[in-house]
Amino acid sequence: MRSHLIALAAAGLLAACAATTTATPAAAVLGVYVPTQVPYSDQASRVAAEQPAGAYALDSRHASVTWKIRHGGVGVFAARFDTIAGTLNFNPQTPAASTISATIAAASVNTGVLNNAGERAFDREIATQAFGSEANPEIRFVSRSAAVTGPTTGTITGELTLNGVTKPVTLETSFEGGRFVQFRGKHVLGFSARGTFNRKDFSASLSNPIADGFVSDTVELEIHAEFIQQ
């Protein structure tokens, strides 16, 4: 009976210790706000004039640059770039005065295609041949002008440098929204953009003429990006 009472007392002591531990989380001790849950919200403002002005940096973890090209006249082949960076100087009162620049690592092409050895040989082939990644490791876009076409839409015309060639490209853009993110302590803006260019204008071709002739000259771009206030 005595041993049974001792066991019950020990169990109660352990439970009390556990309760005390959970009552004071590490975040509270350190004075750091760590959300237990970040709520999804559709309440972000899509009014440009309500957003803070100034410098923003691309959040590469919440951004994607996808390119598509017609293949053989019967389908669409899509791939993406894994390494991108960018900056935005946002003017909420005159959005057309905002400027943006972005860089992409040409060698970061990701088609999702592996050879029999599990290697990304096809990615390297496209990067080195079509995008000239060895001689020109960076793909760059720098905005030169912008225009507002609607409450949340606009166009951005800039210089695209690919494979060592620089040509103007226009993107159709959409402002997806902005909100203050509490755990970051900063404002975040979201945008999407679409555009096309002729790959032959940038000497973007495969070395095998048969393979090169099997894909269209028009390349479609689709961009989704979040920018964090600096």
Phi and psi restraints in degrees (value plus and minus 20) as a CYANA .aco file:
   2 ARG   PHI     -82.7   -42.7
   2 ARG   PSI     -63.7   -23.7
   3 SER   PHI     -83.5   -43.5
   3 SER   PSI     -54.0   -14.0
   4 HIS   PHI     -86.4   -46.4
   4 HIS   PSI     -61.3   -21.3
   5 LEU   PHI     -85.8   -45.8
   5 LEU   PSI     -58.6   -18.6
   6 ILE   PHI     -82.5   -42.5
   6 ILE   PSI     -61.5   -21.5
   7 ALA   PHI     -83.6   -43.6
   7 ALA   PSI     -61.1   -21.1
   8 LEU   PHI     -85.1   -45.1
   8 LEU   PSI     -59.8   -19.8
   9 ALA   PHI     -84.5   -44.5
   9 ALA   PSI     -61.7   -21.7
  10 ALA   PHI     -83.7   -43.7
  10 ALA   PSI     -61.5   -21.5
  11 ALA   PHI     -82.9   -42.9
  11 ALA   PSI     -60.6   -20.6
  12 GLY   PHI     -84.8   -44.8
  12 GLY   PSI     -59.2   -19.2
  13 LEU   PHI     -83.7   -43.7
  13 LEU   PSI     -62.8   -22.8
  14 LEU   PHI     -83.0   -43.0
  14 LEU   PSI     -61.3   -21.3
  15 ALA   PHI     -83.6   -43.6
  15 ALA   PSI     -59.9   -19.9
  16 ALA   PHI     -85.4   -45.4
  16 ALA   PSI     -60.5   -20.5
  17 CYS   PHI     -83.4   -43.4
  17 CYS   PSI     -62.6   -22.6
  18 ALA   PHI     -82.6   -42.6
  18 ALA   PSI     -62.4   -22.4
  19 ALA   PHI     -83.6   -43.6
  19 ALA   PSI     -59.7   -19.7
  20 THR   PHI     -84.5   -44.5
  20 THR   PSI     -59.6   -19.6
  21 THR   PHI     -84.7   -44.7
  21 THR   PSI     -65.2   -25.2
  22 THR   PHI     -93.0   -53.0
  22 THR   PSI     -40.1    -0.1
  23 ALA   PHI     -93.4   -53.4
  23 ALA   PSI     -39.1     0.9
  24 THR   PHI    -145.4  -105.4
  24 THR   PSI      63.9   103.9
  25 PRO   PHI     -85.6   -45.6
  25 PRO   PSI     136.8   176.8
  26 ALA   PHI     -79.0   -39.0
  26 ALA   PSI     -56.1   -16.1
  27 ALA   PHI     -80.3   -40.3
  27 ALA   PSI     -58.9   -18.9
  28 ALA   PHI     -88.0   -48.0
  28 ALA   PSI     -59.9   -19.9
  29 VAL   PHI     -83.3   -43.3
  29 VAL   PSI     -61.2   -21.2
  30 LEU   PHI    -101.7   -61.7
  30 LEU   PSI     -32.6     7.4
  31 GLY   PHI      54.2    94.2
  31 GLY   PSI       7.1    47.1
  32 VAL   PHI    -131.1   -91.1
  32 VAL   PSI     114.4   154.4
  33 TYR   PHI    -102.4   -62.4
  33 TYR   PSI      94.8   134.8
  34 VAL   PHI    -143.2  -103.2
  34 VAL   PSI      89.6   129.6
  35 PRO   PHI     -88.3   -48.3
  35 PRO   PSI     118.9   158.9
  36 THR   PHI     -96.9   -56.9
  36 THR   PSI     -43.5    -3.5
  37 GLN   PHI    -176.5  -136.5
  37 GLN   PSI     111.5   151.5
  38 VAL   PHI    -117.7   -77.7
  38 VAL   PSI      88.3   128.3
  39 PRO   PHI     -91.8   -51.8
  39 PRO   PSI     116.5   156.5
  40 TYR   PHI     -91.3   -51.3
  40 TYR   PSI     122.2   162.2
  41 SER   PHI    -165.2  -125.2
  41 SER   PSI     114.8   154.8
  42 ASP   PHI    -113.6   -73.6
  42 ASP   PSI      -9.6    30.4
  43 GLN   PHI    -111.2   -71.2
  43 GLN   PSI     -13.4    26.6
  44 ALA   PHI     -81.0   -41.0
  44 ALA   PSI     121.6   161.6
  45 SER   PHI     -95.6   -55.6
  45 SER   PSI     115.9   155.9
  46 ARG   PHI    -127.2   -87.2
  46 ARG   PSI       0.7    40.7
  47 VAL   PHI    -119.5   -79.5
  47 VAL   PSI      94.1   134.1
  48 ALA   PHI     -79.6   -39.6
  48 ALA   PSI     -58.3   -18.3
  49 ALA   PHI     -86.2   -46.2
  49 ALA   PSI     -35.8     4.2
  50 GLU   PHI    -107.8   -67.8
  50 GLU   PSI     -24.5    15.5
  51 GLN   PHI    -113.1   -73.1
  51 GLN   PSI     129.5   169.5
  52 PRO   PHI     -87.2   -47.2
  52 PRO   PSI     121.1   161.1
  53 ALA   PHI    -100.7   -60.7
  53 ALA   PSI     144.5   184.5
  54 GLY   PHI     101.0   141.0
  54 GLY   PSI    -181.6  -141.6
  55 ALA   PHI    -107.2   -67.2
  55 ALA   PSI     118.1   158.1
  56 TYR   PHI    -151.8  -111.8
  56 TYR   PSI     130.1   170.1
  57 ALA   PHI    -137.2   -97.2
  57 ALA   PSI     123.6   163.6
  58 LEU   PHI     -83.2   -43.2
  58 LEU   PSI     112.4   152.4
  59 ASP   PHI    -109.4   -69.4
  59 ASP   PSI      76.7   116.7
  60 SER   PHI     -84.8   -44.8
  60 SER   PSI     -40.9    -0.9
  61 ARG   PHI     -96.7   -56.7
  61 ARG   PSI     -36.6     3.4
  62 HIS   PHI    -145.8  -105.8
  62 HIS   PSI      31.2    71.2
  63 ALA   PHI    -170.8  -130.8
  63 ALA   PSI     129.9   169.9
  64 SER   PHI    -168.6  -128.6
  64 SER   PSI     123.3   163.3
  65 VAL   PHI    -144.3  -104.3
  65 VAL   PSI      91.8   131.8
  66 THR   PHI    -133.3   -93.3
  66 THR   PSI     119.4   159.4
  67 TRP   PHI    -142.7  -102.7
  67 TRP   PSI     126.5   166.5
  68 LYS   PHI    -150.9  -110.9
  68 LYS   PSI     127.8   167.8
  69 ILE   PHI    -168.1  -128.1
  69 ILE   PSI     119.9   159.9
  70 ARG   PHI     -91.9   -51.9
  70 ARG   PSI     119.1   159.1
  71 HIS   PHI    -140.4  -100.4
  71 HIS   PSI      97.0   137.0
  72 GLY   PHI      45.5    85.5
  72 GLY   PSI      -9.5    30.5
  73 GLY   PHI      55.3    95.3
  73 GLY   PSI     -16.6    23.4
  74 VAL   PHI    -142.0  -102.0
  74 VAL   PSI     -32.2     7.8
  75 GLY   PHI    -172.4  -132.4
  75 GLY   PSI     158.4   198.4
  76 VAL   PHI    -142.3  -102.3
  76 VAL   PSI     107.2   147.2
  77 PHE   PHI    -121.5   -81.5
  77 PHE   PSI     110.0   150.0
  78 ALA   PHI    -142.5  -102.5
  78 ALA   PSI     124.2   164.2
  79 ALA   PHI    -169.3  -129.3
  79 ALA   PSI     156.4   196.4
  80 ARG   PHI    -160.1  -120.1
  80 ARG   PSI     151.6   191.6
  81 PHE   PHI    -130.0   -90.0
  81 PHE   PSI     118.2   158.2
  82 ASP   PHI    -111.9   -71.9
  82 ASP   PSI     -43.7    -3.7
  83 THR   PHI    -139.9   -99.9
  83 THR   PSI      89.5   129.5
  84 ILE   PHI    -157.4  -117.4
  84 ILE   PSI     134.1   174.1
  85 ALA   PHI    -168.5  -128.5
  85 ALA   PSI     138.6   178.6
  86 GLY   PHI    -193.5  -153.5
  86 GLY   PSI     143.7   183.7
  87 THR   PHI    -154.1  -114.1
  87 THR   PSI     129.8   169.8
  88 LEU   PHI    -152.5  -112.5
  88 LEU   PSI     110.1   150.1
  89 ASN   PHI    -127.9   -87.9
  89 ASN   PSI      83.7   123.7
  90 PHE   PHI    -117.1   -77.1
  90 PHE   PSI     110.2   150.2
  91 ASN   PHI    -136.6   -96.6
  91 ASN   PSI      80.2   120.2
  92 PRO   PHI     -89.9   -49.9
  92 PRO   PSI     -50.1   -10.1
  93 GLN   PHI     -97.3   -57.3
  93 GLN   PSI     -52.6   -12.6
  94 THR   PHI    -152.4  -112.4
  94 THR   PSI      59.2    99.2
  95 PRO   PHI     -74.7   -34.7
  95 PRO   PSI     -51.4   -11.4
  96 ALA   PHI     -86.4   -46.4
  96 ALA   PSI     -36.1     3.9
  97 ALA   PHI    -108.3   -68.3
  97 ALA   PSI     -23.6    16.4
  98 SER   PHI     -88.0   -48.0
  98 SER   PSI     132.6   172.6
  99 THR   PHI    -150.3  -110.3
  99 THR   PSI     133.2   173.2
 100 ILE   PHI    -164.9  -124.9
 100 ILE   PSI     126.4   166.4
 101 SER   PHI    -160.3  -120.3
 101 SER   PSI     127.3   167.3
 102 ALA   PHI    -166.6  -126.6
 102 ALA   PSI     129.7   169.7
 103 THR   PHI    -149.8  -109.8
 103 THR   PSI     125.6   165.6
 104 ILE   PHI    -150.0  -110.0
 104 ILE   PSI     115.2   155.2
 105 ALA   PHI     -95.8   -55.8
 105 ALA   PSI      94.4   134.4
 106 ALA   PHI     -79.9   -39.9
 106 ALA   PSI     -50.9   -10.9
 107 ALA   PHI     -97.6   -57.6
 107 ALA   PSI     -23.8    16.2
 108 SER   PHI    -110.4   -70.4
 108 SER   PSI      -1.1    38.9
 109 VAL   PHI     -76.2   -36.2
 109 VAL   PSI     114.5   154.5
 110 ASN   PHI    -153.5  -113.5
 110 ASN   PSI      84.1   124.1
 111 THR   PHI    -112.2   -72.2
 111 THR   PSI     -34.9     5.1
 112 GLY   PHI      57.3    97.3
 112 GLY   PSI     -10.6    29.4
 113 VAL   PHI    -121.4   -81.4
 113 VAL   PSI     105.6   145.6
 114 LEU   PHI    -134.9   -94.9
 114 LEU   PSI     127.4   167.4
 115 ASN   PHI    -103.2   -63.2
 115 ASN   PSI    -195.4  -155.4
 116 ASN   PHI     -82.9   -42.9
 116 ASN   PSI     -43.8    -3.8
 117 ALA   PHI    -108.5   -68.5
 117 ALA   PSI     -16.4    23.6
 118 GLY   PHI      57.1    97.1
 118 GLY   PSI       0.4    40.4
 119 GLU   PHI    -123.4   -83.4
 119 GLU   PSI     139.1   179.1
 120 ARG   PHI    -115.8   -75.8
 120 ARG   PSI      33.5    73.5
 121 ALA   PHI     -84.2   -44.2
 121 ALA   PSI     -57.0   -17.0
 122 PHE   PHI     -85.0   -45.0
 122 PHE   PSI     -57.9   -17.9
 123 ASP   PHI     -81.2   -41.2
 123 ASP   PSI     -65.0   -25.0
 124 ARG   PHI     -84.7   -44.7
 124 ARG   PSI     -57.5   -17.5
 125 GLU   PHI     -82.2   -42.2
 125 GLU   PSI     -66.5   -26.5
 126 ILE   PHI     -87.0   -47.0
 126 ILE   PSI     -63.2   -23.2
 127 ALA   PHI     -81.9   -41.9
 127 ALA   PSI     -66.4   -26.4
 128 THR   PHI     -97.9   -57.9
 128 THR   PSI     -59.0   -19.0
 129 GLN   PHI    -104.8   -64.8
 129 GLN   PSI     -76.0   -36.0
 130 ALA   PHI     -96.7   -56.7
 130 ALA   PSI     -57.7   -17.7
 131 PHE   PHI    -124.9   -84.9
 131 PHE   PSI     -22.4    17.6
 132 GLY   PHI      36.1    76.1
 132 GLY   PSI      22.7    62.7
 133 SER   PHI     -84.9   -44.9
 133 SER   PSI     -45.2    -5.2
 134 GLU   PHI     -93.4   -53.4
 134 GLU   PSI     -64.6   -24.6
 135 ALA   PHI    -104.6   -64.6
 135 ALA   PSI     -48.8    -8.8
 136 ASN   PHI    -154.1  -114.1
 136 ASN   PSI      61.7   101.7
 137 PRO   PHI     -87.7   -47.7
 137 PRO   PSI     -35.4     4.6
 138 GLU   PHI    -136.4   -96.4
 138 GLU   PSI     118.4   158.4
 139 ILE   PHI    -121.6   -81.6
 139 ILE   PSI     110.7   150.7
 140 ARG   PHI    -146.5  -106.5
 140 ARG   PSI     126.8   166.8
 141 PHE   PHI    -154.1  -114.1
 141 PHE   PSI     108.8   148.8
 142 VAL   PHI    -149.6  -109.6
 142 VAL   PSI     102.2   142.2
 143 SER   PHI     -90.9   -50.9
 143 SER   PSI     125.7   165.7
 144 ARG   PHI    -141.3  -101.3
 144 ARG   PSI     -46.9    -6.9
 145 SER   PHI    -177.9  -137.9
 145 SER   PSI     140.5   180.5
 146 ALA   PHI    -168.3  -128.3
 146 ALA   PSI     137.5   177.5
 147 ALA   PHI    -164.3  -124.3
 147 ALA   PSI     123.1   163.1
 148 VAL   PHI    -110.3   -70.3
 148 VAL   PSI     108.3   148.3
 149 THR   PHI    -133.1   -93.1
 149 THR   PSI     -29.8    10.2
 150 GLY   PHI    -191.4  -151.4
 150 GLY   PSI    -199.6  -159.6
 151 PRO   PHI     -76.5   -36.5
 151 PRO   PSI     -54.1   -14.1
 152 THR   PHI    -149.4  -109.4
 152 THR   PSI      -7.3    32.7
 153 THR   PHI    -146.1  -106.1
 153 THR   PSI     140.6   180.6
 154 GLY   PHI    -191.2  -151.2
 154 GLY   PSI    -196.3  -156.3
 155 THR   PHI    -148.7  -108.7
 155 THR   PSI     126.3   166.3
 156 ILE   PHI    -147.1  -107.1
 156 ILE   PSI     103.6   143.6
 157 THR   PHI    -129.1   -89.1
 157 THR   PSI     110.2   150.2
 158 GLY   PHI    -169.5  -129.5
 158 GLY   PSI    -197.6  -157.6
 159 GLU   PHI    -119.5   -79.5
 159 GLU   PSI      99.8   139.8
 160 LEU   PHI    -119.0   -79.0
 160 LEU   PSI     104.8   144.8
 161 THR   PHI    -130.3   -90.3
 161 THR   PSI      94.9   134.9
 162 LEU   PHI    -158.4  -118.4
 162 LEU   PSI     110.9   150.9
 163 ASN   PHI      38.7    78.7
 163 ASN   PSI      10.4    50.4
 164 GLY   PHI      61.0   101.0
 164 GLY   PSI     -16.3    23.7
 165 VAL   PHI    -132.9   -92.9
 165 VAL   PSI     115.9   155.9
 166 THR   PHI    -134.5   -94.5
 166 THR   PSI     105.3   145.3
 167 LYS   PHI    -160.9  -120.9
 167 LYS   PSI     135.0   175.0
 168 PRO   PHI     -94.8   -54.8
 168 PRO   PSI     121.0   161.0
 169 VAL   PHI    -158.4  -118.4
 169 VAL   PSI     118.8   158.8
 170 THR   PHI    -130.6   -90.6
 170 THR   PSI     112.8   152.8
 171 LEU   PHI    -132.0   -92.0
 171 LEU   PSI     116.4   156.4
 172 GLU   PHI    -106.7   -66.7
 172 GLU   PSI     101.3   141.3
 173 THR   PHI    -135.9   -95.9
 173 THR   PSI     137.4   177.4
 174 SER   PHI    -159.3  -119.3
 174 SER   PSI     111.0   151.0
 175 PHE   PHI    -104.8   -64.8
 175 PHE   PSI      95.5   135.5
 176 GLU   PHI    -107.2   -67.2
 176 GLU   PSI     -38.3     1.7
 177 GLY   PHI     120.9   160.9
 177 GLY   PSI     146.8   186.8
 178 GLY   PHI    -164.4  -124.4
 178 GLY   PSI     127.9   167.9
 179 ARG   PHI    -179.8  -139.8
 179 ARG   PSI     136.9   176.9
 180 PHE   PHI    -103.7   -63.7
 180 PHE   PSI     106.7   146.7
 181 VAL   PHI    -122.3   -82.3
 181 VAL   PSI      93.6   133.6
 182 GLN   PHI     -81.6   -41.6
 182 GLN   PSI     -65.0   -25.0
 183 PHE   PHI     -93.1   -53.1
 183 PHE   PSI     -38.3     1.7
 184 ARG   PHI    -106.0   -66.0
 184 ARG   PSI     -48.7    -8.7
 185 GLY   PHI      52.6    92.6
 185 GLY   PSI       1.9    41.9
 186 LYS   PHI    -163.0  -123.0
 186 LYS   PSI     142.7   182.7
 187 HIS   PHI    -106.7   -66.7
 187 HIS   PSI     126.9   166.9
 188 VAL   PHI    -148.1  -108.1
 188 VAL   PSI     115.4   155.4
 189 LEU   PHI    -136.3   -96.3
 189 LEU   PSI     124.6   164.6
 190 GLY   PHI    -142.8  -102.8
 190 GLY   PSI     119.3   159.3
 191 PHE   PHI    -158.7  -118.7
 191 PHE   PSI     136.6   176.6
 192 SER   PHI    -153.5  -113.5
 192 SER   PSI     136.7   176.7
 193 ALA   PHI    -172.8  -132.8
 193 ALA   PSI     131.1   171.1
 194 ARG   PHI    -159.5  -119.5
 194 ARG   PSI     128.6   168.6
 195 GLY   PHI    -188.2  -148.2
 195 GLY   PSI     153.6   193.6
 196 THR   PHI    -156.4  -116.4
 196 THR   PSI     137.8   177.8
 197 PHE   PHI    -172.4  -132.4
 197 PHE   PSI     140.5   180.5
 198 ASN   PHI    -111.4   -71.4
 198 ASN   PSI      97.8   137.8
 199 ARG   PHI     -84.1   -44.1
 199 ARG   PSI     -48.0    -8.0
 200 LYS   PHI     -88.0   -48.0
 200 LYS   PSI     -45.3    -5.3
 201 ASP   PHI     -84.4   -44.4
 201 ASP   PSI     -41.9    -1.9
 202 PHE   PHI    -131.4   -91.4
 202 PHE   PSI      -4.5    35.5
 203 SER   PHI      34.4    74.4
 203 SER   PSI      15.6    55.6
 204 ALA   PHI    -112.4   -72.4
 204 ALA   PSI      71.8   111.8
 205 SER   PHI    -157.0  -117.0
 205 SER   PSI     136.1   176.1
 206 LEU   PHI    -106.6   -66.6
 206 LEU   PSI     130.5   170.5
 207 SER   PHI     -89.4   -49.4
 207 SER   PSI     -47.2    -7.2
 208 ASN   PHI    -104.2   -64.2
 208 ASN   PSI      92.1   132.1
 209 PRO   PHI     -83.2   -43.2
 209 PRO   PSI     -49.1    -9.1
 210 ILE   PHI     -88.2   -48.2
 210 ILE   PSI     -67.7   -27.7
 211 ALA   PHI     -84.3   -44.3
 211 ALA   PSI     -60.0   -20.0
 212 ASP   PHI     -85.7   -45.7
 212 ASP   PSI     -56.6   -16.6
 213 GLY   PHI     -95.8   -55.8
 213 GLY   PSI     -26.9    13.1
 214 PHE   PHI    -109.1   -69.1
 214 PHE   PSI     -26.3    13.7
 215 VAL   PHI    -140.4  -100.4
 215 VAL   PSI     134.0   174.0
 216 SER   PHI     -92.1   -52.1
 216 SER   PSI     144.5   184.5
 217 ASP   PHI    -101.8   -61.8
 217 ASP   PSI     -44.8    -4.8
 218 THR   PHI    -103.2   -63.2
 218 THR   PSI     107.2   147.2
 219 VAL   PHI    -130.6   -90.6
 219 VAL   PSI     109.5   149.5
 220 GLU   PHI    -119.0   -79.0
 220 GLU   PSI     115.1   155.1
 221 LEU   PHI    -130.3   -90.3
 221 LEU   PSI     119.2   159.2
 222 GLU   PHI    -154.3  -114.3
 222 GLU   PSI     103.4   143.4
 223 ILE   PHI    -146.1  -106.1
 223 ILE   PSI     114.3   154.3
 224 HIS   PHI    -151.2  -111.2
 224 HIS   PSI     110.6   150.6
 225 ALA   PHI    -172.2  -132.2
 225 ALA   PSI     123.8   163.8
 226 GLU   PHI    -133.3   -93.3
 226 GLU   PSI     121.6   161.6
 227 PHE   PHI    -141.4  -101.4
 227 PHE   PSI     116.0   156.0
 228 ILE   PHI    -123.8   -83.8
 228 ILE   PSI     112.8   152.8
 229 GLN   PHI     -79.9   -39.9
 229 GLN   PSI     116.8   156.8
